[in-house]
Amino acid sequence: MDHAPPLPAGIGLRARHLDEIAARAPEVGFLEIHAENHLTGGPALRKVERLRCDHAMSVHGVGLSLGSADGLDAYHLGRVAGLVARLEPQFVSEHLAWSVVAGTYLNDLLPLPYTEESLDVVARNVERLQATLQRPVMIENPSGYVVFRQSSIPEPEFLAALVARTGCRLLCDVNNIFVSGCNLGFDPAAYLAALPPAAIDEIHLAGHARNDADGEVILIDDHGARVDAAVWALYRAAIARFGRRPTLIEWDTDVPALDVLLDEAARADREAAAAMATGEAA
């Protein structure tokens, strides 16, 4: 797939910044909302619709539960489809995870064993999602904290197989790769190298927290801080691997002033441009 020149980096759109962004109209590449925050409509969604007139939009799902063996919930899927039809965003994405069992929503992005059986499940759900939305959807790699003994397929190969089977696209979350690599003991650079470059349509960057678990450091993907220096380095490696892609700054906990998000987005643009200028990127 040929990729158009990327937009400048974008930011996650949070409720506390809606009015300020409308008043200031900052120069930012795109704005991302979490789908589940806006499925019931209301004043916030009307503000998002007005911002859509001046900014490219991304709809990021967190609750479709693509790994659920029971399949997608028809009512939830219908509401997400209605939101996408209403906003006509440039990007739509969801997570490689599950969060629903027997009709109960667990309010978390839970991990999958990477097996042929789970690949069948996820592919079936992705195909249904894309058929409903009538567009390809980007699937995001998760942050990892456990490994299943049953897993027989490395995660990047699982994602590549999902692309080949469904025609979906990939959202490469660089912070998630770094967090998972540190927690699970794999090389983040090798993970990047195993992803199919042509399938990457977007990159996510975020901060993480360091927790002590019985004397062992565990990284938590909390989206509550500036991007770590090591994640910036991995981002440069991602640009070298994939070329420039639309990049989003995520910040969901302890949300700071808007200028902090804009500063992080501006740094993402500088890091990518520098990588390209020095010949790091193809």
C-alpha positions in Angstrom: 0.0 0.0 0.0 1.3 3.5 -0.9 1.3 5.9 2.1 0.5 9.6 1.6 2.7 12.1 3.3 1.9 11.9 7.0 0.0 14.5 8.9 1.8 16.2 11.7 1.6 14.4 15.0 -1.8 14.3 16.7 -3.1 14.2 20.3 -5.7 12.3 22.2 -8.8 14.6 22.6 -9.8 14.8 26.3 -12.9 16.5 27.7 -11.0 19.1 29.6 -9.4 20.4 26.4 -12.4 20.5 24.1 -13.2 24.2 24.6 -9.6 25.3 24.6 -8.9 23.5 21.3 -12.0 25.0 19.8 -10.9 28.5 20.9 -7.2 28.2 20.0 -7.3 26.0 16.9 -3.8 24.7 17.5 -1.7 23.3 14.7 -2.0 19.6 15.4 -2.1 16.8 12.8 -5.3 15.1 14.1 -7.4 14.4 17.1 -8.3 11.0 18.5 -11.4 10.1 20.6 -12.1 6.9 22.4 -15.3 5.6 20.8 -16.9 4.4 24.1 -16.8 8.0 25.5 -19.2 9.2 22.8 -21.6 6.4 22.0 -24.6 8.1 23.7 -24.1 11.5 22.0 -24.6 14.6 24.0 -22.9 18.0 24.2 -19.3 16.6 24.1 -19.9 14.8 20.9 -21.4 17.9 19.3 -18.2 19.7 20.3 -16.2 16.9 18.6 -18.3 17.3 15.5 -17.5 21.0 15.3 -13.8 20.3 15.8 -14.0 17.8 12.9 -14.5 20.8 10.6 -11.0 21.9 11.2 -9.1 18.7 12.2 -8.6 15.2 10.9 -10.2 12.8 13.4 -9.4 9.3 14.6 -11.9 7.0 16.4 -10.1 4.5 18.8 -12.2 1.7 20.1 -11.5 0.2 23.6 -14.5 -2.1 24.1 -15.3 -4.2 21.0 -13.4 -7.2 22.5 -12.0 -8.6 19.2 -10.7 -11.6 21.1 -14.1 -12.8 22.4 -14.9 -16.3 21.3 -18.6 -15.4 21.6 -18.2 -12.9 18.8 -18.9 -9.2 18.8 -21.8 -7.7 20.7 -24.3 -6.6 18.0 -25.6 -3.7 19.9 -22.2 -2.3 20.8 -21.0 -2.8 17.3 -24.0 -1.0 15.9 -23.3 2.0 18.1 -19.7 2.2 17.1 -20.7 2.0 13.5 -23.1 4.8 14.0 -20.4 7.0 15.6 -18.0 6.3 12.7 -20.7 7.1 10.2 -21.5 10.3 12.0 -17.9 11.5 12.3 -16.4 10.0 9.1 -12.9 9.9 10.7 -9.7 9.4 8.8 -8.6 6.6 11.1 -10.5 3.8 13.0 -8.7 1.4 15.3 -9.2 -1.2 18.0 -7.0 -3.4 20.2 -5.8 -7.0 20.0 -7.4 -7.9 23.2 -10.7 -9.1 24.8 -12.8 -7.6 27.5 -16.2 -9.3 27.4 -17.3 -12.7 28.6 -20.9 -14.0 28.8 -22.2 -10.5 28.3 -20.2 -9.0 31.1 -17.8 -6.1 30.4 -14.6 -6.4 32.4 -13.4 -2.8 31.8 -9.9 -3.9 30.8 -7.9 -4.9 27.7 -7.1 -8.5 28.5 -4.4 -10.7 26.8 -4.9 -13.5 24.4 -3.0 -16.7 23.9 -1.5 -16.6 20.4 -2.6 -19.8 18.8 -4.3 -20.8 15.5 -7.6 -21.1 17.4 -7.4 -17.5 18.7 -6.3 -16.3 15.3 -9.4 -17.8 13.9 -11.5 -16.0 16.5 -9.9 -12.6 16.1 -9.9 -12.8 12.3 -13.6 -13.6 12.3 -14.4 -10.7 14.6 -12.2 -8.3 12.6 -13.9 -9.3 9.3 -17.3 -8.7 10.9 -16.1 -5.3 12.2 -14.7 -4.2 8.8 -17.8 -5.4 6.9 -20.0 -3.4 9.3 -17.9 -0.3 9.0 -17.2 -0.9 5.3 -13.6 0.1 5.7 -10.3 -1.4 6.9 -9.6 -1.0 10.6 -6.2 -0.7 12.3 -5.4 -3.3 15.0 -3.2 -2.1 17.9 -0.6 -4.3 19.6 -1.2 -4.6 23.3 1.0 -3.9 26.3 2.1 -7.3 27.8 2.3 -8.5 31.4 1.9 -12.3 31.1 2.8 -15.0 28.6 0.5 -18.0 28.0 2.1 -21.4 27.9 -0.3 -22.3 25.0 1.0 -19.5 22.8 2.6 -20.9 19.7 2.8 -17.8 17.5 5.0 -14.7 18.3 2.8 -11.6 18.7 4.2 -9.7 15.6 3.7 -12.8 13.5 0.2 -13.2 14.8 -0.5 -9.6 13.7 1.0 -10.2 10.3 -1.1 -13.3 9.9 -4.2 -11.3 10.9 -3.4 -8.7 8.2 -2.9 -11.4 5.6 -6.2 -13.1 6.5 -8.5 -10.0 6.9 -6.9 -7.1 5.0 -6.9 -5.1 8.3 -4.2 -2.5 9.0 -1.9 -2.1 12.0 -1.5 0.6 14.6 2.0 0.2 16.0 2.1 1.3 19.6 5.8 1.9 20.3 5.3 2.4 24.0 3.4 -0.9 24.3 6.3 -2.7 22.5 8.8 -1.2 24.9 6.7 -2.0 28.0 6.1 -5.6 26.8 9.7 -6.1 25.9 10.9 -5.0 29.4 8.2 -7.0 31.2 8.4 -10.2 29.2 12.1 -10.2 28.3 12.1 -9.8 24.5 14.0 -7.3 22.3 11.7 -4.4 21.2 13.9 -3.8 18.2 13.4 -7.4 17.0 9.7 -7.1 17.5 9.6 -4.0 15.2 11.7 -5.9 12.7 9.1 -8.7 12.6 6.1 -6.4 11.7 5.1 -5.9 8.1 6.0 -2.3 7.2 3.4 -1.9 4.5 0.6 -2.6 7.0 1.5 0.1 9.5 -0.9 3.1 9.1 -0.3 4.8 12.5 2.0 4.9 15.4 1.1 5.6 19.1 3.4 7.1 21.7 2.7 7.5 25.4 4.3 7.5 28.8 4.5 4.6 31.3 5.0 4.0 35.0 7.6 1.9 36.8 6.2 -0.3 39.6 8.0 -2.5 42.1 6.6 -6.1 42.2 8.4 -8.0 45.0 11.7 -6.4 44.0 11.2 -6.7 40.3 10.5 -3.6 38.1 7.3 -3.9 36.1 6.4 -1.2 33.6 2.7 -0.2 33.4 1.3 1.4 30.3 -0.7 4.1 32.2 -0.5 6.9 29.6 0.2 9.3 32.5 3.6 10.9 31.7 5.8 12.3 28.9 7.3 9.8 26.5 10.3 8.0 28.0 13.7 8.6 26.4 14.0 4.9 25.5 10.6 5.0 23.8 11.8 8.0 21.7 14.8 5.9 20.6 12.5 3.0 19.7 10.3 5.5 17.8 13.3 6.5 15.7 13.9 2.9 15.0 10.2 2.6 13.9 10.6 5.5 11.5 13.7 3.8 10.2 11.7 0.6 9.7 8.4 1.9 8.4 9.1 5.5 7.1 7.0 8.3 8.5 3.5 7.5 9.7 0.8 9.6 11.4 1.8 9.6 15.1 -0.4 10.1 18.1 0.5 11.2 21.6 -1.7 9.4 24.1 -2.3 10.8 27.7 -5.2 9.4 29.7 -4.3 9.6 33.4 -3.2 12.8 35.2 -4.0 14.7 32.0 -1.9 17.8 31.8 -2.4 21.2 30.3 -3.0 21.2 26.5 0.4 22.8 25.9 2.1 19.7 27.3 0.4 17.5 24.8 1.2 19.9 22.0 4.8 20.0 23.1 5.0 16.2 23.0 3.4 16.1 19.5 5.9 18.7 18.3 8.8 16.6 19.6 7.4 13.6 17.7 7.5 15.6 14.5 11.1 16.7 15.2 12.2 13.2 16.0 10.7 11.8 12.8 12.0 14.6 10.7 15.5 14.2 12.2 15.5 10.5 11.5 14.5 11.1 7.9 17.1 13.9 7.4 20.0 11.9 8.8 19.2 8.9 6.6 17.9 6.7 9.5 14.7 6.1 7.6 14.1 4.5 4.2 
